[in-house]
Amino acid sequence: MTKLEQIEKSVSELAPKEFEAFSAWFEEFQAARWDERIAADSGAGKLDALADKALADFRAGKTRSL
């Protein structure tokens, strides 16, 4: 059995309250990982082209108010 299969089995066997607690923890864990990836990509300049395009569109009047 792979590690992933073990985790899936363990999660599927959780009691409802344990599953709720696990779900809340996992959502926070996933959000933190996402934030780390965005910060790393931003620091590496991977988002610069997107930001430049958005600013150029804004300056050219190609945007609208929300």
PQR file with spaces between the fields and no chain letter, atoms N, CA, C, O and H, PARSE charges and radii, in Angstrom:
ATOM       1  N    MET     1       0.854   -1.180    0.000 -0.4000 1.5000
ATOM       2  CA   MET     1       0.000    0.000    0.000 -0.0000 2.0000
ATOM       3  C    MET     1       0.896    1.238    0.000  0.5500 1.7000
ATOM       4  O    MET     1       1.835    1.336    0.790 -0.5500 1.4000
ATOM       5  N    THR     2       0.600    2.169   -0.884 -0.4000 1.5000
ATOM       6  CA   THR     2       1.392    3.391   -0.949 -0.0000 2.0000
ATOM       7  C    THR     2       1.044    4.307    0.214  0.5500 1.7000
ATOM       8  O    THR     2       0.043    4.112    0.905 -0.5500 1.4000
ATOM       9  H    THR     2      -0.163    2.089   -1.526  0.4000 1.0000
ATOM      10  N    LYS     3       1.880    5.297    0.412 -0.4000 1.5000
ATOM      11  CA   LYS     3       1.640    6.276    1.474 -0.0000 2.0000
ATOM      12  C    LYS     3       0.307    6.992    1.236  0.5500 1.7000
ATOM      13  O    LYS     3      -0.466    7.203    2.171 -0.5500 1.4000
ATOM      14  H    LYS     3       2.692    5.455   -0.149  0.4000 1.0000
ATOM      15  N    LEU     4       0.046    7.359   -0.012 -0.4000 1.5000
ATOM      16  CA   LEU     4      -1.207    8.031   -0.339 -0.0000 2.0000
ATOM      17  C    LEU     4      -2.409    7.139   -0.044  0.5500 1.7000
ATOM      18  O    LEU     4      -3.411    7.604    0.498 -0.5500 1.4000
ATOM      19  H    LEU     4       0.673    7.187   -0.771  0.4000 1.0000
ATOM      20  N    GLU     5      -2.312    5.887   -0.392 -0.4000 1.5000
ATOM      21  CA   GLU     5      -3.403    4.953   -0.113 -0.0000 2.0000
ATOM      22  C    GLU     5      -3.630    4.804    1.400  0.5500 1.7000
ATOM      23  O    GLU     5      -4.769    4.690    1.853 -0.5500 1.4000
ATOM      24  H    GLU     5      -1.497    5.509   -0.833  0.4000 1.0000
ATOM      25  N    GLN     6      -2.558    4.807    2.158 -0.4000 1.5000
ATOM      26  CA   GLN     6      -2.677    4.737    3.619 -0.0000 2.0000
ATOM      27  C    GLN     6      -3.396    5.969    4.161  0.5500 1.7000
ATOM      28  O    GLN     6      -4.264    5.867    5.028 -0.5500 1.4000
ATOM      29  H    GLN     6      -1.633    4.900    1.790  0.4000 1.0000
ATOM      30  N    ILE     7      -3.020    7.134    3.636 -0.4000 1.5000
ATOM      31  CA   ILE     7      -3.662    8.377    4.077 -0.0000 2.0000
ATOM      32  C    ILE     7      -5.144    8.361    3.709  0.5500 1.7000
ATOM      33  O    ILE     7      -5.994    8.699    4.533 -0.5500 1.4000
ATOM      34  H    ILE     7      -2.315    7.217    2.932  0.4000 1.0000
ATOM      35  N    GLU     8      -5.451    7.970    2.479 -0.4000 1.5000
ATOM      36  CA   GLU     8      -6.852    7.911    2.046 -0.0000 2.0000
ATOM      37  C    GLU     8      -7.658    6.976    2.943  0.5500 1.7000
ATOM      38  O    GLU     8      -8.779    7.297    3.337 -0.5500 1.4000
ATOM      39  H    GLU     8      -4.761    7.696    1.810  0.4000 1.0000
ATOM      40  N    LYS     9      -7.090    5.835    3.258 -0.4000 1.5000
ATOM      41  CA   LYS     9      -7.778    4.866    4.118 -0.0000 2.0000
ATOM      42  C    LYS     9      -8.003    5.458    5.503  0.5500 1.7000
ATOM      43  O    LYS     9      -9.096    5.350    6.060 -0.5500 1.4000
ATOM      44  H    LYS     9      -6.179    5.574    2.938  0.4000 1.0000
ATOM      45  N    SER    10      -6.984    6.075    6.050 -0.4000 1.5000
ATOM      46  CA   SER    10      -7.102    6.672    7.383 -0.0000 2.0000
ATOM      47  C    SER    10      -8.158    7.773    7.411  0.5500 1.7000
ATOM      48  O    SER    10      -8.961    7.845    8.341 -0.5500 1.4000
ATOM      49  H    SER    10      -6.096    6.162    5.597  0.4000 1.0000
ATOM      50  N    VAL    11      -8.155    8.623    6.398 -0.4000 1.5000
ATOM      51  CA   VAL    11      -9.131    9.711    6.343 -0.0000 2.0000
ATOM      52  C    VAL    11     -10.542    9.158    6.204  0.5500 1.7000
ATOM      53  O    VAL    11     -11.471    9.666    6.833 -0.5500 1.4000
ATOM      54  H    VAL    11      -7.503    8.564    5.643  0.4000 1.0000
ATOM      55  N    SER    12     -10.710    8.136    5.399 -0.4000 1.5000
ATOM      56  CA   SER    12     -12.046    7.578    5.190 -0.0000 2.0000
ATOM      57  C    SER    12     -12.593    6.909    6.455  0.5500 1.7000
ATOM      58  O    SER    12     -13.801    6.706    6.575 -0.5500 1.4000
ATOM      59  H    SER    12      -9.956    7.723    4.888  0.4000 1.0000
ATOM      60  N    GLU    13     -11.720    6.571    7.385 -0.4000 1.5000
ATOM      61  CA   GLU    13     -12.139    5.917    8.621 -0.0000 2.0000
ATOM      62  C    GLU    13     -12.354    6.885    9.789  0.5500 1.7000
ATOM      63  O    GLU    13     -12.709    6.459   10.888 -0.5500 1.4000
ATOM      64  H    GLU    13     -10.739    6.737    7.288  0.4000 1.0000
ATOM      65  N    LEU    14     -12.143    8.172    9.560 -0.4000 1.5000
ATOM      66  CA   LEU    14     -12.310    9.149   10.637 -0.0000 2.0000
ATOM      67  C    LEU    14     -13.778    9.286   11.032  0.5500 1.7000
ATOM      68  O    LEU    14     -14.677    9.192   10.195 -0.5500 1.4000
ATOM      69  H    LEU    14     -11.855    8.519    8.667  0.4000 1.0000
ATOM      70  N    ALA    15     -13.996    9.506   12.315 -0.4000 1.5000
ATOM      71  CA   ALA    15     -15.340    9.823   12.806 -0.0000 2.0000
ATOM      72  C    ALA    15     -15.713   11.223   12.288  0.5500 1.7000
ATOM      73  O    ALA    15     -14.827   12.010   11.955 -0.5500 1.4000
ATOM      74  H    ALA    15     -13.266    9.582   12.995  0.4000 1.0000
ATOM      75  N    PRO    16     -16.999   11.534   12.218 -0.5600 1.5000
ATOM      76  CA   PRO    16     -17.419   12.832   11.673  0.2800 2.0000
ATOM      77  C    PRO    16     -16.711   14.045   12.294  0.5500 1.7000
ATOM      78  O    PRO    16     -16.276   14.934   11.563 -0.5500 1.4000
ATOM      79  N    LYS    17     -16.590   14.098   13.606 -0.4000 1.5000
ATOM      80  CA   LYS    17     -15.928   15.249   14.246 -0.0000 2.0000
ATOM      81  C    LYS    17     -14.435   15.283   13.924  0.5500 1.7000
ATOM      82  O    LYS    17     -13.859   16.353   13.735 -0.5500 1.4000
ATOM      83  H    LYS    17     -16.943   13.376   14.200  0.4000 1.0000
ATOM      84  N    GLU    18     -13.820   14.113   13.863 -0.4000 1.5000
ATOM      85  CA   GLU    18     -12.410   14.051   13.493 -0.0000 2.0000
ATOM      86  C    GLU    18     -12.225   14.500   12.044  0.5500 1.7000
ATOM      87  O    GLU    18     -11.260   15.189   11.716 -0.5500 1.4000
ATOM      88  H    GLU    18     -14.289   13.243   14.017  0.4000 1.0000
ATOM      89  N    PHE    19     -13.159   14.101   11.185 -0.4000 1.5000
ATOM      90  CA   PHE    19     -13.067   14.503    9.785 -0.0000 2.0000
ATOM      91  C    PHE    19     -13.218   16.014    9.648  0.5500 1.7000
ATOM      92  O    PHE    19     -12.509   16.635    8.856 -0.5500 1.4000
ATOM      93  H    PHE    19     -13.943   13.540   11.452  0.4000 1.0000
ATOM      94  N    GLU    20     -14.131   16.609   10.407 -0.4000 1.5000
ATOM      95  CA   GLU    20     -14.289   18.066   10.380 -0.0000 2.0000
ATOM      96  C    GLU    20     -13.002   18.753   10.809  0.5500 1.7000
ATOM      97  O    GLU    20     -12.564   19.716   10.179 -0.5500 1.4000
ATOM      98  H    GLU    20     -14.706   16.105   11.050  0.4000 1.0000
ATOM      99  N    ALA    21     -12.397   18.256   11.883 -0.4000 1.5000
ATOM     100  CA   ALA    21     -11.143   18.842   12.370 -0.0000 2.0000
ATOM     101  C    ALA    21     -10.032   18.669   11.334  0.5500 1.7000
ATOM     102  O    ALA    21      -9.259   19.594   11.083 -0.5500 1.4000
ATOM     103  H    ALA    21     -12.752   17.473   12.395  0.4000 1.0000
ATOM     104  N    PHE    22      -9.959   17.490   10.741 -0.4000 1.5000
ATOM     105  CA   PHE    22      -8.954   17.249    9.708 -0.0000 2.0000
ATOM     106  C    PHE    22      -9.179   18.170    8.514  0.5500 1.7000
ATOM     107  O    PHE    22      -8.229   18.741    7.980 -0.5500 1.4000
ATOM     108  H    PHE    22     -10.586   16.739   10.945  0.4000 1.0000
ATOM     109  N    SER    23     -10.424   18.314    8.098 -0.4000 1.5000
ATOM     110  CA   SER    23     -10.743   19.169    6.948 -0.0000 2.0000
ATOM     111  C    SER    23     -10.320   20.604    7.199  0.5500 1.7000
ATOM     112  O    SER    23      -9.738   21.243    6.322 -0.5500 1.4000
ATOM     113  H    SER    23     -11.196   17.850    8.532  0.4000 1.0000
ATOM     114  N    ALA    24     -10.608   21.117    8.392 -0.4000 1.5000
ATOM     115  CA   ALA    24     -10.220   22.492    8.733 -0.0000 2.0000
ATOM     116  C    ALA    24      -8.703   22.633    8.711  0.5500 1.7000
ATOM     117  O    ALA    24      -8.168   23.598    8.165 -0.5500 1.4000
ATOM     118  H    ALA    24     -11.081   20.598    9.104  0.4000 1.0000
ATOM     119  N    TRP    25      -8.013   21.662    9.311 -0.4000 1.5000
ATOM     120  CA   TRP    25      -6.550   21.707    9.307 -0.0000 2.0000
ATOM     121  C    TRP    25      -6.022   21.665    7.880  0.5500 1.7000
ATOM     122  O    TRP    25      -5.127   22.435    7.532 -0.5500 1.4000
ATOM     123  H    TRP    25      -8.447   20.878    9.754  0.4000 1.0000
ATOM     124  N    PHE    26      -6.560   20.781    7.052 -0.4000 1.5000
ATOM     125  CA   PHE    26      -6.055   20.622    5.698 -0.0000 2.0000
ATOM     126  C    PHE    26      -6.290   21.873    4.861  0.5500 1.7000
ATOM     127  O    PHE    26      -5.432   22.250    4.063 -0.5500 1.4000
ATOM     128  H    PHE    26      -7.287   20.155    7.335  0.4000 1.0000
ATOM     129  N    GLU    27      -7.440   22.519    5.034 -0.4000 1.5000
ATOM     130  CA   GLU    27      -7.690   23.761    4.301 -0.0000 2.0000
ATOM     131  C    GLU    27      -6.664   24.821    4.667  0.5500 1.7000
ATOM     132  O    GLU    27      -6.156   25.519    3.789 -0.5500 1.4000
ATOM     133  H    GLU    27      -8.137   22.213    5.683  0.4000 1.0000
ATOM     134  N    GLU    28      -6.354   24.950    5.948 -0.4000 1.5000
ATOM     135  CA   GLU    28      -5.338   25.912    6.386 -0.0000 2.0000
ATOM     136  C    GLU    28      -3.961   25.535    5.844  0.5500 1.7000
ATOM     137  O    GLU    28      -3.204   26.400    5.403 -0.5500 1.4000
ATOM     138  H    GLU    28      -6.766   24.383    6.661  0.4000 1.0000
ATOM     139  N    PHE    29      -3.646   24.266    5.877 -0.4000 1.5000
ATOM     140  CA   PHE    29      -2.366   23.768    5.362 -0.0000 2.0000
ATOM     141  C    PHE    29      -2.237   24.067    3.869  0.5500 1.7000
ATOM     142  O    PHE    29      -1.196   24.535    3.407 -0.5500 1.4000
ATOM     143  H    PHE    29      -4.261   23.564    6.235  0.4000 1.0000
ATOM     144  N    GLN    30      -3.299   23.794    3.130 -0.4000 1.5000
ATOM     145  CA   GLN    30      -3.304   24.018    1.688 -0.0000 2.0000
ATOM     146  C    GLN    30      -3.166   25.516    1.376  0.5500 1.7000
ATOM     147  O    GLN    30      -2.434   25.895    0.462 -0.5500 1.4000
ATOM     148  H    GLN    30      -4.144   23.414    3.506  0.4000 1.0000
ATOM     149  N    ALA    31      -3.860   26.353    2.127 -0.4000 1.5000
ATOM     150  CA   ALA    31      -3.768   27.801    1.917 -0.0000 2.0000
ATOM     151  C    ALA    31      -2.356   28.312    2.191  0.5500 1.7000
ATOM     152  O    ALA    31      -1.848   29.165    1.464 -0.5500 1.4000
ATOM     153  H    ALA    31      -4.455   26.045    2.869  0.4000 1.0000
ATOM     154  N    ALA    32      -1.728   27.791    3.237 -0.4000 1.5000
ATOM     155  CA   ALA    32      -0.357   28.206    3.559 -0.0000 2.0000
ATOM     156  C    ALA    32       0.609   27.793    2.452  0.5500 1.7000
ATOM     157  O    ALA    32       1.503   28.557    2.087 -0.5500 1.4000
ATOM     158  H    ALA    32      -2.141   27.097    3.828  0.4000 1.0000
ATOM     159  N    ARG    33       0.433   26.599    1.926 -0.4000 1.5000
ATOM     160  CA   ARG    33       1.284   26.143    0.814 -0.0000 2.0000
ATOM     161  C    ARG    33       1.095   27.039   -0.406  0.5500 1.7000
ATOM     162  O    ARG    33       2.065   27.402   -1.072 -0.5500 1.4000
ATOM     163  H    ARG    33      -0.293   25.979    2.222  0.4000 1.0000
ATOM     164  N    TRP    34      -0.160   27.396   -0.696 -0.4000 1.5000
ATOM     165  CA   TRP    34      -0.457   28.274   -1.829 -0.0000 2.0000
ATOM     166  C    TRP    34       0.234   29.621   -1.631  0.5500 1.7000
ATOM     167  O    TRP    34       0.867   30.136   -2.552 -0.5500 1.4000
ATOM     168  H    TRP    34      -0.947   27.102   -0.155  0.4000 1.0000
ATOM     169  N    ASP    35       0.115   30.190   -0.436 -0.4000 1.5000
ATOM     170  CA   ASP    35       0.760   31.468   -0.150 -0.0000 2.0000
ATOM     171  C    ASP    35       2.267   31.382   -0.349  0.5500 1.7000
ATOM     172  O    ASP    35       2.875   32.304   -0.892 -0.5500 1.4000
ATOM     173  H    ASP    35      -0.399   29.772    0.313  0.4000 1.0000
ATOM     174  N    GLU    36       2.872   30.280    0.087 -0.4000 1.5000
ATOM     175  CA   GLU    36       4.315   30.098   -0.088 -0.0000 2.0000
ATOM     176  C    GLU    36       4.689   30.050   -1.562  0.5500 1.7000
ATOM     177  O    GLU    36       5.696   30.630   -1.968 -0.5500 1.4000
ATOM     178  H    GLU    36       2.377   29.531    0.527  0.4000 1.0000
ATOM     179  N    ARG    37       3.879   29.356   -2.370 -0.4000 1.5000
ATOM     180  CA   ARG    37       4.164   29.262   -3.811 -0.0000 2.0000
ATOM     181  C    ARG    37       4.040   30.621   -4.489  0.5500 1.7000
ATOM     182  O    ARG    37       4.876   30.993   -5.313 -0.5500 1.4000
ATOM     183  H    ARG    37       3.061   28.885   -2.040  0.4000 1.0000
ATOM     184  N    ILE    38       2.984   31.362   -4.134 -0.4000 1.5000
ATOM     185  CA   ILE    38       2.795   32.698   -4.722 -0.0000 2.0000
ATOM     186  C    ILE    38       3.965   33.598   -4.342  0.5500 1.7000
ATOM     187  O    ILE    38       4.502   34.307   -5.193 -0.5500 1.4000
ATOM     188  H    ILE    38       2.305   31.060   -3.465  0.4000 1.0000
ATOM     189  N    ALA    39       4.362   33.576   -3.080 -0.4000 1.5000
ATOM     190  CA   ALA    39       5.482   34.402   -2.626 -0.0000 2.0000
ATOM     191  C    ALA    39       6.771   34.017   -3.349  0.5500 1.7000
ATOM     192  O    ALA    39       7.537   34.889   -3.760 -0.5500 1.4000
ATOM     193  H    ALA    39       3.926   33.000   -2.389  0.4000 1.0000
ATOM     194  N    ALA    40       7.010   32.729   -3.505 -0.4000 1.5000
ATOM     195  CA   ALA    40       8.219   32.278   -4.200 -0.0000 2.0000
ATOM     196  C    ALA    40       8.188   32.687   -5.668  0.5500 1.7000
ATOM     197  O    ALA    40       9.186   33.171   -6.202 -0.5500 1.4000
ATOM     198  H    ALA    40       6.388   32.021   -3.171  0.4000 1.0000
ATOM     199  N    ASP    41       7.044   32.493   -6.319 -0.4000 1.5000
ATOM     200  CA   ASP    41       6.924   32.881   -7.726 -0.0000 2.0000
ATOM     201  C    ASP    41       7.082   34.386   -7.896  0.5500 1.7000
ATOM     202  O    ASP    41       7.732   34.847   -8.835 -0.5500 1.4000
ATOM     203  H    ASP    41       6.234   32.100   -5.885  0.4000 1.0000
ATOM     204  N    SER    42       6.494   35.141   -6.995 -0.4000 1.5000
ATOM     205  CA   SER    42       6.614   36.599   -7.057 -0.0000 2.0000
ATOM     206  C    SER    42       8.062   37.028   -6.857  0.5500 1.7000
ATOM     207  O    SER    42       8.579   37.866   -7.596 -0.5500 1.4000
ATOM     208  H    SER    42       5.966   34.767   -6.233  0.4000 1.0000
ATOM     209  N    GLY    43       8.710   36.450   -5.856 -0.4000 1.5000
ATOM     210  CA   GLY    43      10.107   36.779   -5.585 -0.0000 2.0000
ATOM     211  C    GLY    43      11.039   36.417   -6.730  0.5500 1.7000
ATOM     212  O    GLY    43      12.067   37.063   -6.932 -0.5500 1.4000
ATOM     213  H    GLY    43       8.290   35.769   -5.256  0.4000 1.0000
ATOM     214  N    ALA    44      10.673   35.381   -7.479 -0.4000 1.5000
ATOM     215  CA   ALA    44      11.485   34.937   -8.615 -0.0000 2.0000
ATOM     216  C    ALA    44      11.148   35.702   -9.897  0.5500 1.7000
ATOM     217  O    ALA    44      11.749   35.467  -10.945 -0.5500 1.4000
ATOM     218  H    ALA    44       9.838   34.857   -7.315  0.4000 1.0000
ATOM     219  N    GLY    45      10.182   36.617   -9.802 -0.4000 1.5000
ATOM     220  CA   GLY    45       9.827   37.413  -10.972 -0.0000 2.0000
ATOM     221  C    GLY    45       8.880   36.725  -11.936  0.5500 1.7000
ATOM     222  O    GLY    45       8.655   37.230  -13.036 -0.5500 1.4000
ATOM     223  H    GLY    45       9.694   36.808   -8.951  0.4000 1.0000
ATOM     224  N    LYS    46       8.315   35.584  -11.555 -0.4000 1.5000
ATOM     225  CA   LYS    46       7.455   34.833  -12.461 -0.0000 2.0000
ATOM     226  C    LYS    46       6.111   35.520  -12.719  0.5500 1.7000
ATOM     227  O    LYS    46       5.412   35.181  -13.673 -0.5500 1.4000
ATOM     228  H    LYS    46       8.497   35.173  -10.662  0.4000 1.0000
ATOM     229  N    LEU    47       5.756   36.478  -11.874 -0.4000 1.5000
ATOM     230  CA   LEU    47       4.476   37.162  -12.043 -0.0000 2.0000
ATOM     231  C    LEU    47       4.635   38.557  -12.661  0.5500 1.7000
ATOM     232  O    LEU    47       3.648   39.250  -12.907 -0.5500 1.4000
ATOM     233  H    LEU    47       6.325   36.753  -11.099  0.4000 1.0000
ATOM     234  N    ASP    48       5.867   38.951  -12.902 -0.4000 1.5000
ATOM     235  CA   ASP    48       6.131   40.299  -13.412 -0.0000 2.0000
ATOM     236  C    ASP    48       5.432   40.576  -14.738  0.5500 1.7000
ATOM     237  O    ASP    48       4.876   41.658  -14.927 -0.5500 1.4000
ATOM     238  H    ASP    48       6.668   38.387  -12.702  0.4000 1.0000
ATOM     239  N    ALA    49       5.454   39.617  -15.654 -0.4000 1.5000
ATOM     240  CA   ALA    49       4.827   39.832  -16.960 -0.0000 2.0000
ATOM     241  C    ALA    49       3.317   40.023  -16.814  0.5500 1.7000
ATOM     242  O    ALA    49       2.719   40.838  -17.516 -0.5500 1.4000
ATOM     243  H    ALA    49       5.907   38.738  -15.500  0.4000 1.0000
ATOM     244  N    LEU    50       2.710   39.279  -15.910 -0.4000 1.5000
ATOM     245  CA   LEU    50       1.270   39.439  -15.684 -0.0000 2.0000
ATOM     246  C    LEU    50       0.955   40.820  -15.101  0.5500 1.7000
ATOM     247  O    LEU    50      -0.003   41.472  -15.515 -0.5500 1.4000
ATOM     248  H    LEU    50       3.196   38.616  -15.340  0.4000 1.0000
ATOM     249  N    ALA    51       1.758   41.252  -14.149 -0.4000 1.5000
ATOM     250  CA   ALA    51       1.560   42.568  -13.549 -0.0000 2.0000
ATOM     251  C    ALA    51       1.769   43.664  -14.582  0.5500 1.7000
ATOM     252  O    ALA    51       0.996   44.621  -14.629 -0.5500 1.4000
ATOM     253  H    ALA    51       2.536   40.722  -13.813  0.4000 1.0000
ATOM     254  N    ASP    52       2.798   43.540  -15.407 -0.4000 1.5000
ATOM     255  CA   ASP    52       3.058   44.529  -16.452 -0.0000 2.0000
ATOM     256  C    ASP    52       1.897   44.618  -17.430  0.5500 1.7000
ATOM     257  O    ASP    52       1.505   45.712  -17.834 -0.5500 1.4000
ATOM     258  H    ASP    52       3.426   42.763  -15.369  0.4000 1.0000
ATOM     259  N    LYS    53       1.347   43.470  -17.812 -0.4000 1.5000
ATOM     260  CA   LYS    53       0.205   43.438  -18.738 -0.0000 2.0000
ATOM     261  C    LYS    53      -1.014   44.095  -18.103  0.5500 1.7000
ATOM     262  O    LYS    53      -1.716   44.865  -18.759 -0.5500 1.4000
ATOM     263  H    LYS    53       1.666   42.581  -17.484  0.4000 1.0000
ATOM     264  N    ALA    54      -1.272   43.798  -16.839 -0.4000 1.5000
ATOM     265  CA   ALA    54      -2.419   44.392  -16.154 -0.0000 2.0000
ATOM     266  C    ALA    54      -2.273   45.903  -16.051  0.5500 1.7000
ATOM     267  O    ALA    54      -3.237   46.636  -16.274 -0.5500 1.4000
ATOM     268  H    ALA    54      -0.702   43.173  -16.306  0.4000 1.0000
ATOM     269  N    LEU    55      -1.095   46.366  -15.721 -0.4000 1.5000
ATOM     270  CA   LEU    55      -0.870   47.815  -15.634 -0.0000 2.0000
ATOM     271  C    LEU    55      -0.994   48.479  -17.007  0.5500 1.7000
ATOM     272  O    LEU    55      -1.565   49.563  -17.123 -0.5500 1.4000
ATOM     273  H    LEU    55      -0.312   45.770  -15.540  0.4000 1.0000
ATOM     274  N    ALA    56      -0.469   47.841  -18.029 -0.4000 1.5000
ATOM     275  CA   ALA    56      -0.583   48.394  -19.382 -0.0000 2.0000
ATOM     276  C    ALA    56      -2.047   48.476  -19.811  0.5500 1.7000
ATOM     277  O    ALA    56      -2.465   49.477  -20.394 -0.5500 1.4000
ATOM     278  H    ALA    56      -0.006   46.960  -17.935  0.4000 1.0000
ATOM     279  N    ASP    57      -2.822   47.442  -19.531 -0.4000 1.5000
ATOM     280  CA   ASP    57      -4.249   47.455  -19.853 -0.0000 2.0000
ATOM     281  C    ASP    57      -4.965   48.560  -19.095  0.5500 1.7000
ATOM     282  O    ASP    57      -5.827   49.239  -19.654 -0.5500 1.4000
ATOM     283  H    ASP    57      -2.483   46.629  -19.058  0.4000 1.0000
ATOM     284  N    PHE    58      -4.620   48.747  -17.834 -0.4000 1.5000
ATOM     285  CA   PHE    58      -5.240   49.798  -17.032 -0.0000 2.0000
ATOM     286  C    PHE    58      -4.918   51.174  -17.609  0.5500 1.7000
ATOM     287  O    PHE    58      -5.806   52.012  -17.766 -0.5500 1.4000
ATOM     288  H    PHE    58      -3.920   48.196  -17.380  0.4000 1.0000
ATOM     289  N    ARG    59      -3.656   51.399  -17.919 -0.4000 1.5000
ATOM     290  CA   ARG    59      -3.240   52.700  -18.467 -0.0000 2.0000
ATOM     291  C    ARG    59      -3.849   52.968  -19.834  0.5500 1.7000
ATOM     292  O    ARG    59      -4.064   54.122  -20.203 -0.5500 1.4000
ATOM     293  H    ARG    59      -2.935   50.718  -17.791  0.4000 1.0000
ATOM     294  N    ALA    60      -4.128   51.905  -20.589 -0.4000 1.5000
ATOM     295  CA   ALA    60      -4.718   52.053  -21.922 -0.0000 2.0000
ATOM     296  C    ALA    60      -6.240   52.152  -21.855  0.5500 1.7000
ATOM     297  O    ALA    60      -6.896   52.235  -22.894 -0.5500 1.4000
ATOM     298  H    ALA    60      -3.953   50.967  -20.289  0.4000 1.0000
ATOM     299  N    GLY    61      -6.805   52.146  -20.659 -0.4000 1.5000
ATOM     300  CA   GLY    61      -8.247   52.270  -20.503 -0.0000 2.0000
ATOM     301  C    GLY    61      -9.002   50.992  -20.859  0.5500 1.7000
ATOM     302  O    GLY    61     -10.190   51.049  -21.176 -0.5500 1.4000
ATOM     303  H    GLY    61      -6.272   52.078  -19.816  0.4000 1.0000
ATOM     304  N    LYS    62      -8.346   49.870  -20.813 -0.4000 1.5000
ATOM     305  CA   LYS    62      -8.978   48.605  -21.165 -0.0000 2.0000
ATOM     306  C    LYS    62      -9.582   47.883  -19.962  0.5500 1.7000
ATOM     307  O    LYS    62      -9.859   46.685  -20.019 -0.5500 1.4000
ATOM     308  H    LYS    62      -7.381   49.824  -20.555  0.4000 1.0000
ATOM     309  N    THR    63      -9.782   48.623  -18.876 -0.4000 1.5000
ATOM     310  CA   THR    63     -10.341   48.017  -17.683 -0.0000 2.0000
ATOM     311  C    THR    63     -11.636   48.731  -17.316  0.5500 1.7000
ATOM     312  O    THR    63     -11.968   49.778  -17.873 -0.5500 1.4000
ATOM     313  H    THR    63      -9.557   49.596  -18.829  0.4000 1.0000
ATOM     314  N    ARG    64     -12.353   48.146  -16.373 -0.4000 1.5000
ATOM     315  CA   ARG    64     -13.589   48.786  -15.905 -0.0000 2.0000
ATOM     316  C    ARG    64     -13.646   48.671  -14.386  0.5500 1.7000
ATOM     317  O    ARG    64     -13.017   47.789  -13.802 -0.5500 1.4000
ATOM     318  H    ARG    64     -12.083   47.296  -15.921  0.4000 1.0000
ATOM     319  N    SER    65     -14.382   49.543  -13.762 -0.4000 1.5000
ATOM     320  CA   SER    65     -14.536   49.529  -12.310 -0.0000 2.0000
ATOM     321  C    SER    65     -15.336   48.314  -11.888  0.5500 1.7000
ATOM     322  O    SER    65     -16.210   47.839  -12.612 -0.5500 1.4000
ATOM     323  H    SER    65     -14.893   50.260  -14.237  0.4000 1.0000
ATOM     324  N    LEU    66     -15.026   47.832  -10.723 -0.4000 1.5000
ATOM     325  CA   LEU    66     -15.774   46.699  -10.188 -0.0000 2.0000
ATOM     326  C    LEU    66     -16.961   47.176   -9.381  0.5500 1.7000
ATOM     327  O    LEU    66     -17.714   46.360   -8.849 -0.5500 1.4000
ATOM     328  H    LEU    66     -14.316   48.219  -10.134  0.4000 1.0000
